[in-house]
Amino acid sequence: MTLKPLKLNKGQRKLLKNFKNKMNVFEAIKNRRSVRAYKSDPVPEKKLNKVLEAARLAPSAHNAQEWKLMVVRKEETRKRLAKAALGQDFVGKAPVVIVAVALNPESKWGAIDLAIAIDHMTLQAVEEDLGTCWIGAFSQEEVKEILEIPEKYKVIALLPLGFPADKSVPKTRKDISEIVSYEHFK
Ligand SMILES: Cc1cc2nc3c(=O)[nH]c(=O)nc-3n(C[C@H](O)[C@H](O)[C@H](O)COP(=O)(O)O)c2cc1C
């Protein structure tokens, strides 16, 4: 007996495609990695907006949202940022660099809030088939000067964003038994 291939209409095909492409949170967490080589292909506006939206929806203490995400696309500026990131050249090769700025650095929660927002972006980027890398090694003064960021604010991290041009390597992590304890510290 031969089975006839199922004929789907346009709506059904779209539904199936969306279902196949659906990524769950744990999968995004597993697949996220630091990408240190990027293709020069531009980041489509739609994907960039999804990544930024993931930050916008992130929680913050008292829902303060005291942050600014600067999107840098100009090549010359990206190269200057790479220099300010202690010469990490790959930063400037990503087609987009997002610079995360805390607007109330005096607040106890400023850096924590930004860290959550940045991590939301790294995970959304995975769903968009994009790569990112947290950049914490940079000169605060230089980045502020390049982007004309007022002195009173604080740059928390840079986040290059683009299509990965390198290969994934297995994650090296401590065993769960080393980092989790139950009821008591030991
Ligand atoms: C706060 C923070 C700062 C980091 N700064 C840098 C950096 O300046 N340059 C870099 O190449 N990676 C940086 N990383 C990436 C870490 O090295 C990386 O996350 C870690 O080695 C685990 O690898 P994975 O991200 O591929 O899982 C940073 C990560 C964090 C969370």
The ligand as an SDF file (V2000), in Angstrom:
LIG
                    3D

 31 33  0  0  0  0  0  0  0  0999 V2000
   30.3230   39.4270   32.7450 C   0  0  0  0  0  0  0  0  0  0  0  0
   31.0480   38.6950   31.6220 C   0  0  0  0  0  0  0  0  0  0  0  0
   32.1180   39.3070   31.0090 C   0  0  0  0  0  0  0  0  0  0  0  0
   32.7570   38.6570   29.9410 C   0  0  0  0  0  0  0  0  0  0  0  0
   33.7500   39.3280   29.2600 N   0  0  0  0  0  0  0  0  0  0  0  0
   34.3100   38.7330   28.1790 C   0  0  0  0  0  0  0  0  0  0  0  0
   35.2630   39.4490   27.3870 C   0  0  0  0  0  0  0  0  0  0  0  0
   35.6110   40.6000   27.6430 O   0  0  0  0  0  0  0  0  0  0  0  0
   35.7700   38.8170   26.2970 N   0  0  0  0  0  0  0  0  0  0  0  0
   35.4100   37.5480   25.9410 C   0  0  0  0  0  0  0  0  0  0  0  0
   35.8990   37.0470   24.9320 O   0  0  0  0  0  0  0  0  0  0  0  0
   34.4990   36.8480   26.6670 N   0  0  0  0  0  0  0  0  0  0  0  0
   33.9380   37.4150   27.7690 C   0  0  0  0  0  0  0  0  0  0  0  0
   32.9800   36.7410   28.4760 N   0  0  0  0  0  0  0  0  0  0  0  0
   32.5520   35.4010   28.0420 C   0  0  0  0  0  0  0  0  0  0  0  0
   33.0140   34.2670   28.9860 C   0  0  0  0  0  0  0  0  0  0  0  0
   34.3830   34.0680   28.8090 O   0  0  0  0  0  0  0  0  0  0  0  0
   32.2110   33.0210   28.6240 C   0  0  0  0  0  0  0  0  0  0  0  0
   30.8430   33.2670   28.8710 O   0  0  0  0  0  0  0  0  0  0  0  0
   32.6190   31.7930   29.4280 C   0  0  0  0  0  0  0  0  0  0  0  0
   33.9470   31.4140   29.1280 O   0  0  0  0  0  0  0  0  0  0  0  0
   31.7110   30.5820   29.1600 C   0  0  0  0  0  0  0  0  0  0  0  0
   31.7000   30.2710   27.7770 O   0  0  0  0  0  0  0  0  0  0  0  0
   30.3410   30.2900   26.9320 P   0  0  0  0  0  0  0  0  0  0  0  0
   29.7850   31.6830   26.9930 O   0  0  0  0  0  0  0  0  0  0  0  0
   30.7660   29.9210   25.5290 O   0  0  0  0  0  0  0  0  0  0  0  0
   29.3940   29.3030   27.5190 O   0  0  0  0  0  0  0  0  0  0  0  0
   32.3490   37.3590   29.5440 C   0  0  0  0  0  0  0  0  0  0  0  0
   31.2570   36.7720   30.1890 C   0  0  0  0  0  0  0  0  0  0  0  0
   30.6000   37.4190   31.2050 C   0  0  0  0  0  0  0  0  0  0  0  0
   29.3940   36.7600   31.8300 C   0  0  0  0  0  0  0  0  0  0  0  0
  1  2  1  0
  2  3  1  0
  2 30  2  0
  3  4  2  0
  4  5  1  0
  4 28  1  0
  5  6  2  0
  6  7  1  0
  6 13  1  0
  7  8  2  0
  7  9  1  0
  9 10  1  0
 10 11  2  0
 10 12  1  0
 12 13  2  0
 13 14  1  0
 14 15  1  0
 14 28  1  0
 15 16  1  0
 16 17  1  0
 16 18  1  0
 18 19  1  0
 18 20  1  0
 20 21  1  0
 20 22  1  0
 22 23  1  0
 23 24  1  0
 24 25  2  0
 24 26  1  0
 24 27  1  0
 28 29  2  0
 29 30  1  0
 30 31  1  0
M  END
$$$$
